[in-house]
Amino acid sequence: MTCLRILIFLGCCFGLANSHAAMFQVDSAGSTAYFEVGYFGSGLVKGALAHITGSVEFDDASKSGVADISFDMNTVEAGRGFINNFIKSAQIFDTATYPTMRFHSRLFEFQDEQLVAVKGNLSLHGVTRAILMEVKRFACGDSIVAGEARHQCIGNFQTTILRSQFGMSSFSSVVNDEVKIAVELTLDRQQP
């Protein structure tokens, strides 16, 4: 069964170059990443990353694609200036040294006709690890945005990471290791 999955995956990847894949760009204005992490056992810090860029190449017929998404860590917003500065500091994200978080994937998983997961590599804080982004919702269609006709895909993706696996273990006695991440992406189809 595993060999069959690998063969299907390789066939999709190599077939992508000859297929009719559509190229999408991230609509930064319609995309946001959210995170939440607990502290002191009962507190919760919630924040957002407001600037997301990147592209997704997607072939609906072969159920394959490539995603390359970047998150500007300097746009972190957690509600208060001093918290934002602390999160950006060398003690947490160290955005001066690592200004970008990146997700790259070549493996889209489907159940019947529905996209259910995207497996890829997350690079954060100088460390790259494999993660699974669970798809909560994903749909494509035509829409009118600011009087302009567009073909868009909109999706909600979720994952949980451990801070310690990305070299962020400061304050482990008071800040939880587990960080929940939710990404809302709006993708605009590019003209060939």
URPE-V649842 format. One record per residue. N is the residue number from 1. RES is the residue in one small letter. PHI is phi in radians with two decimals (999 if undefined). PSI is psi as a letter, one per 40 degrees, with the letter a starting at -180 (none if undefined). BURIAL is b if it has 9 or more other ideal C-beta (glycine too) atoms within 8 Angstrom, else e. Layout:
# URPE-V649842
n & res & phi & psi & burial
N & RES & PHI & PSI & BURIAL
N & RES & PHI & PSI & BURIAL
This chain:
# URPE-V649842
n & res & phi & psi & burial
1 & m & 999 & d & e
2 & t & -1.11 & d & e
3 & c & -1.06 & d & e
4 & l & -1.10 & d & e
5 & r & -1.09 & d & e
6 & i & -1.11 & d & e
7 & l & -1.11 & d & e
8 & i & -1.11 & d & e
9 & f & -1.07 & d & b
10 & l & -1.09 & d & e
11 & g & -1.10 & d & e
12 & c & -1.15 & d & b
13 & c & -1.14 & d & b
14 & f & -1.29 & d & e
15 & g & -1.34 & e & b
16 & l & -1.09 & d & b
17 & a & -1.14 & d & e
18 & n & -1.75 & e & e
19 & s & -1.63 & a & b
20 & h & -1.86 & f & e
21 & a & -1.23 & i & b
22 & a & -1.74 & i & b
23 & m & -1.76 & h & b
24 & f & -2.14 & i & b
25 & q & -1.93 & i & b
26 & v & -1.17 & h & b
27 & d & -1.49 & g & b
28 & s & -1.04 & d & e
29 & a & -1.20 & d & e
30 & g & -1.89 & e & e
31 & s & -2.26 & h & b
32 & t & -2.61 & i & b
33 & a & -1.93 & h & b
34 & y & -2.06 & i & b
35 & f & -2.43 & i & b
36 & e & -2.57 & i & b
37 & v & -2.50 & h & b
38 & g & -1.49 & i & b
39 & y & -2.59 & i & b
40 & f & 0.89 & f & e
41 & g & 1.38 & d & e
42 & s & -2.38 & e & e
43 & g & -1.41 & i & e
44 & l & -2.52 & h & e
45 & v & -1.77 & h & b
46 & k & -2.03 & i & b
47 & g & -2.64 & i & b
48 & a & -2.48 & i & b
49 & l & -1.99 & h & b
50 & a & -1.58 & e & e
51 & h & -2.11 & h & e
52 & i & -2.13 & h & b
53 & t & -2.29 & i & e
54 & g & 2.46 & a & b
55 & s & -2.50 & i & b
56 & v & -2.37 & h & b
57 & e & -1.82 & h & b
58 & f & -2.38 & h & b
59 & d & -2.04 & h & b
60 & d & -1.11 & d & e
61 & a & -1.15 & d & e
62 & s & -1.64 & e & b
63 & k & 0.96 & f & e
64 & s & -2.43 & i & b
65 & g & 3.13 & i & b
66 & v & -2.40 & h & e
67 & a & -2.11 & h & b
68 & d & -2.43 & h & b
69 & i & -2.10 & h & b
70 & s & -2.07 & i & b
71 & f & -2.11 & h & b
72 & d & -1.39 & h & b
73 & m & -1.22 & e & b
74 & n & -1.33 & e & e
75 & t & -1.67 & e & e
76 & v & -1.04 & h & b
77 & e & -2.41 & h & b
78 & a & -2.13 & e & b
79 & g & 1.76 & d & e
80 & r & -2.33 & i & e
81 & g & -0.97 & d & e
82 & f & -1.18 & d & e
83 & i & -1.22 & d & b
84 & n & -1.01 & d & b
85 & n & -1.11 & d & e
86 & f & -1.12 & d & b
87 & i & -1.12 & d & b
88 & k & -1.34 & e & b
89 & s & -1.16 & i & b
90 & a & -1.09 & e & e
91 & q & -1.33 & d & e
92 & i & -2.16 & c & b
93 & f & -1.39 & d & b
94 & d & 0.91 & f & b
95 & t & -1.16 & e & b
96 & a & -1.16 & d & e
97 & t & -1.59 & d & e
98 & y & -2.18 & g & b
99 & p & -1.31 & e & e
100 & t & -2.29 & h & b
101 & m & -1.83 & h & b
102 & r & -2.32 & h & b
103 & f & -2.10 & h & b
104 & h & -2.24 & h & b
105 & s & -2.49 & i & b
106 & r & -2.24 & e & e
107 & l & -2.26 & h & e
108 & f & -1.80 & h & b
109 & e & -1.86 & h & b
110 & f & -2.12 & i & b
111 & q & -2.15 & h & e
112 & d & 1.03 & b & e
113 & e & -1.78 & e & e
114 & q & -1.78 & h & e
115 & l & -1.17 & h & b
116 & v & -2.05 & d & e
117 & a & -2.80 & i & b
118 & v & -2.28 & h & b
119 & k & -1.75 & h & b
120 & g & -2.94 & a & b
121 & n & -1.93 & h & b
122 & l & -1.84 & h & b
123 & s & -1.88 & h & b
124 & l & -2.60 & h & b
125 & h & 1.02 & f & b
126 & g & 1.40 & e & e
127 & v & -2.17 & h & b
128 & t & -2.03 & h & e
129 & r & -2.41 & i & b
130 & a & -1.29 & h & e
131 & i & -2.40 & i & b
132 & l & -2.05 & h & e
133 & m & -1.68 & h & b
134 & e & -1.37 & h & b
135 & v & -1.61 & h & b
136 & k & -1.53 & d & e
137 & r & -2.79 & h & e
138 & f & -2.72 & h & b
139 & a & -2.61 & i & e
140 & c & -2.16 & i & e
141 & g & 3.14 & i & e
142 & d & -1.53 & i & e
143 & s & -2.58 & i & e
144 & i & -1.97 & h & e
145 & v & -2.14 & h & e
146 & a & 0.91 & f & e
147 & g & 1.36 & e & e
148 & e & -1.98 & h & e
149 & a & -1.29 & h & e
150 & r & -2.43 & i & b
151 & h & -1.82 & h & e
152 & q & -2.20 & i & b
153 & c & -2.08 & h & b
154 & i & -2.19 & h & b
155 & g & -2.50 & i & b
156 & n & -2.10 & h & b
157 & f & -2.22 & i & b
158 & q & -2.42 & i & b
159 & t & -2.69 & i & b
160 & t & -2.26 & h & e
161 & i & -2.11 & i & b
162 & l & -1.89 & h & b
163 & r & -0.96 & d & b
164 & s & -1.09 & d & b
165 & q & -1.28 & e & e
166 & f & -1.98 & f & b
167 & g & 1.26 & f & e
168 & m & -2.04 & g & b
169 & s & -1.90 & e & e
170 & s & -1.02 & i & e
171 & f & 1.06 & f & e
172 & s & -1.14 & e & b
173 & s & -1.34 & e & e
174 & v & -2.14 & d & e
175 & v & -1.88 & h & b
176 & n & -1.04 & i & e
177 & d & -1.34 & d & b
178 & e & -1.39 & h & b
179 & v & -2.17 & h & b
180 & k & -1.59 & h & b
181 & i & -2.19 & h & b
182 & a & -2.22 & h & b
183 & v & -2.13 & h & b
184 & e & -1.86 & h & b
185 & l & -2.00 & h & b
186 & t & -2.03 & h & b
187 & l & -2.01 & h & b
188 & d & -1.79 & h & b
189 & r & -1.22 & h & b
190 & q & -1.61 & i & e
191 & q & -1.28 & h & e
192 & p & -1.17 & none & e
